[in-house]
Amino acid sequence: MVNIGIIGCGHWGPNHIRNFSGISGCSVVACCDLDNNRLNHIKKIYPLVKAVSDYKVLLKDKSIIAVVISTPTSTHYRLAKEALLSGKDVLCEKPLALNAKEARELVFIARQKKRILMVGHVFLFNSGIQKMKEYIKNKTLGEIYYMRATRTNLGPIRNDVNVALDLAVHDISIFSFLLEKEPVMVNATGTKILRKNLEDIAFISLHYPGSVLANIQVSWLDPRKVREITVVGEKKMAVWDDLSATDMLRIYDKGVIREPYYDNFGEFQLLIREGEVAVPKINATEPLRVQSQHFIDSVLTRKNNLCDGNNGLSTTKVLEAVQKSLARNGEAVKV
Ligand SMILES: NC(=O)c1ccc[n+]([C@@H]2O[C@H](COP(=O)([O-])OP(=O)(O)OC[C@H]3O[C@@H](n4cnc5c(N)ncnc54)[C@H](O)[C@@H]3O)[C@@H](O)[C@H]2O)c1
């Protein structure tokens, strides 16, 4: 039995408690939050889970093998470091840390202490994104030309990090997963509307090796909740819409072909090719459940996981370049 402790029971933490509680061979034995209202809320739903206000109680408890850190981003590094040093395996919410230096140190400690470190890049466990990856890998889409992500909503508004660290982190991790490459350069512009120090809206361009361009639009000041990714390939195009109940993934058999002109030797005309739209069957499973199971498997087998510390570190490096570019009003920054 893997005994788990959850640190942070705000908006997201209870989802971890619910998912880990549903996995056989795993038991959520304790949780912690600084806010008593949150603890009382958890006690009502999970009366058997010990609820405390000091995370050190969880770290000192020898029966707890792993902890989940679901506190604000600015606390991830400190709490994850302490948890790893206490001998716990750690699943840390995204992003792993505020910058690459902190993330690198966490990876180092995890290796030194032989602890499992995983980051909650939950969209890598989304069945639509996994299907998209399958189509890219088996060349159904052909060579990838560009990718575009939109992630908007009205809130939730964070107080410790800007919208890039909070939301674009998902799309950066998805793009790297799909392409199996890291971007080499970024440009990002953003605007601070609600507060003077944090961007609420950001437009980010990522340049990948092989001239693949990707763009991310993120905002927590938008009338519509959108979670969409478009991947345009040489042969086909794909659109993932996380909020669609019926067609989470659509594959468009569309493209542009180059035909030689008959009367003008050596020149080409570009013709639009409009084919059918396919909606592959996708078994929708809750991505957080799959992520939780993946973490438990990793804890039991001591094998690396899909979003291990290094994966969290590489996303943090990209985010650090994004922060620099935002500060320099869109200047190109190498990753
Ligand atoms: N993967 C996803 O899709 C997803 C979605 C939402 C949030 N998140 C991540 O989850 C984390 C939490 O987000 P949230 O929306 O629940 O935030 P939240 O502010 O609603 O909750 C955070 C909770 O942590 C508690 N806390 C802060 N410091 C603590 C400490 N030292 N010890 C114990 N408790 C402490 C706070 O009291 C609060 O209740 C963030 O890192 C966020 O990025 C991930």
The ligand as an ORCA input file, in Angstrom:
! r2SCAN-3c Opt
* xyz 0 1
  N      -2.824     20.657    -13.550
  C      -3.827     21.499    -13.596
  O      -4.625     21.503    -14.545
  C      -3.998     22.474    -12.473
  C      -5.222     23.131    -12.289
  C      -5.318     24.020    -11.229
  C      -4.238     24.257    -10.411
  N      -3.068     23.615    -10.635
  C      -1.897     23.858     -9.774
  O      -2.199     23.431     -8.458
  C      -1.605     24.295     -7.502
  C      -2.673     24.832     -6.576
  O      -3.610     25.545     -7.316
  P      -5.042     25.904     -6.710
  O      -5.868     26.413     -7.821
  O      -5.551     24.779     -5.889
  O      -4.638     27.118     -5.754
  P      -5.416     27.599     -4.462
  O      -4.848     28.934     -4.113
  O      -6.887     27.456     -4.644
  O      -4.978     26.549     -3.338
  C      -3.707     26.490     -2.796
  C      -3.854     26.049     -1.345
  O      -2.561     25.838     -0.812
  C      -2.593     26.254      0.548
  N      -1.227     26.490      1.003
  C      -0.386     27.492      0.664
  N       0.810     27.343      1.276
  C       0.706     26.216      2.021
  C       1.599     25.549      2.898
  N       2.824     25.991      3.118
  N       1.161     24.425      3.515
  C      -0.073     23.962      3.318
  N      -0.983     24.563      2.491
  C      -0.584     25.669      1.853
  C      -3.472     27.484      0.550
  O      -3.999     27.747      1.826
  C      -4.544     27.094     -0.466
  O      -5.683     26.534      0.133
  C      -0.894     25.388     -8.307
  O       0.455     25.017     -8.438
  C      -1.552     25.339     -9.672
  O      -0.667     25.720    -10.696
  C      -2.944     22.714    -11.630
*
